[in-house]
Amino acid sequence: MTTTEQRTFTVPTKAEVSANNQGIFDNLQKGLGFVPNLYAYFAKNETALSDYLALQNRKSTLKAKEREVINLVTSQINDCRYCQSAHTVLGKMNGFTDEQVLEIRKGAASFDIKLDALAKFTESVVENRGRASEESKESFFEAGYNEANMIDVVIVVGDKIISNYLHNLTEFEIDFPVAEKI
């Protein structure tokens, strides 16, 4: 392969992954109705899919809607079209309107004071590689969040960075309605 050719990354089928990962595919199929390409790509590695799902499904002090704010903000900053698209769908499933999803992706939630503080804090954490501004930290705590919540924000950011980077490296097919570019 020459330096001008671009490597193509493919998403494995169920038959192309280990027996353990095939079982996980079956569970995803039952639970979600399909196996998202992101999850299928993780299955190229023997343990990555189960490890990633364990991270995603861990107990959290944050509500699902709050985790979607973090996912949307982080995916926007990291310019991950796959995760922007997936979390637009999930955000709407968690009660956000199309307009709210777009606003959250821009790092704000003017429709909810607490979620706005979370969006701004997340934006500052991601953009500054963990060195969030004092203003965003204080607003986060003043909105009612605590240090346990802060730890969970960082864990959700880390989870999303993993998937953002993996898709940005591979650019495999987006199997969700593609999110609007902003």
N, C-alpha and C positions, 0 to 999 in steps of 0.2 A: 504494500500500500504506500503510495506516495504521500508527501506532506500536504498536497492539495486535495486529496480525497478525504471525504468525511466518513468516519466509521458509522455504520448503522447498528443501532441497538434494537433488539427484538424482545418482545414480551413472550415468555414461555407459555405453552399450552399446559394443561393439566398432565398430559402424558409425558411431558418433558421435565417434570419436576420429581423430586423424591417422593416416596410413599408417605412420609410424614407430612410434607407440604401438600400432597394430594388430599389428605384428610382435612387440612386447613382450608383448602379450596372448597371442599364439600360443605364445610361449616359456613364459609363466606357466602356460597351460593344459596344455602338455606336461609341465612340471616338477611342478606342484602338483595338477593335475587340475581346477583352476578358477582364475578370476581374482578374488582377494579384493576386496571393495568398496573397501577402503582404496587398493589399488594402482590400481583402475579410476578412483577419484576423482582421484588424482594426474594421470591422463591427460587431464584437462580442460586442463592446461597442457602445452604442446608439449615441454618439457624436464624437467619435474619428476619424472616417473616414472622415466626413465633415471637421472637424478641421484640420486634416493632409493635406487634399487636398487643403484647403484654404492656408495653409502655403506653400505648394509646388507651388501653382499657383499664389502667390503674385507677384506684379510687382517688378522688380529687376534692379539694375544698371549694373548687369553682364549679358553677353550674354549666350545663352544656352550652347555653347561650354565651356565657362569658368565654368559654374555650373557643367558640367560633369567632368571637371578636379577635382573640389572640391569633388564631389561624389565618383569618382574613388579612389582618395588618401585616403579619410576618410574611405571608405569601406575596403580598403586594410589594413590600420592600425588597424581597429577594427575587422579584419578577418571575415567579414560577406560575406559568399559565395553567399547568395541570392543577395545582393546588388552589389557585384562584377560582378555577372552574368548579372543582369538587366542593370547595367550601362556600361558594355562592349557592349551590344546591342545598348544602347542609344548613347554611345560614337561614335560607328561606324555610326549610323544614323546622327550624327552631324559632320561627316567628318573625324574622326580619323581612321587610319589604325589599323590593329591588333597589329603591332609592337609599334605604338604610344600609344595605350591603355595600353599595358604591361609596357612601360616606365613610363607613367603617374602613374600607380598603384604603381610604385617604388618611386614616389615622384620627378620626373623630366620630362622635356619636351624639350630636347635639340634641337628639330626641330623648336622651337618658343620661343624667348627670354622672351616675356611677359608671356606666359603660363608657362614657366619654373619658373619664379619668383613666379607665383601664386601657382604652385604645391609645391614648396619648402616652401612657406609661410604657405600653408594649412597643410603640413606635420608637420611643427614646431608648429602650433596652436594646432593640434590634439594631437600630442605626448606630448606636455607640458601643456595640459589642459588650453589653452588660454594664456599661458606665452611664446609666440613665441620669438625666439631669436632676438636680435637687428639686426643682419645681415639679417635675413629673412624679417624683417619688412622694413628695409631700401631698400633692393632689390625690394620688392613689390612696394614701393612708387616710387623708381627710374625707375621702368618699366612702370610707367604711371598711376598706380592705386591711388585712393584718399581715404579719410576717409569714405566716403559714400560706396565705394566699400568694404572697410574693414568690415564695419557693415554687408553688404550683405554676405561676405564670412562667417562670424560667424553664420549668420542665416542659410545658406546652410549647414554648418558643423552641426549645431544643428538639422536640419531636418534629415540629414543623420544619426546622432547618434541615433535618435529616431528609425528609421527603422533598423539600424544595431543591436541595442540592442534587439529590439523586435524579430528579426529573430534568433539572437544568443541564446535568452532565449527559443525559441520554436522549432527551427529547422524544421519548416513545409517545405513541398516539394517546391523545386525550379522549377518554371514553365517557365524558360528561358533556352537557351542553357548554360550549366554550364561552367563558365569561367575557363580558365587554371589556375592551382595553380602556384604561384610564391613564 
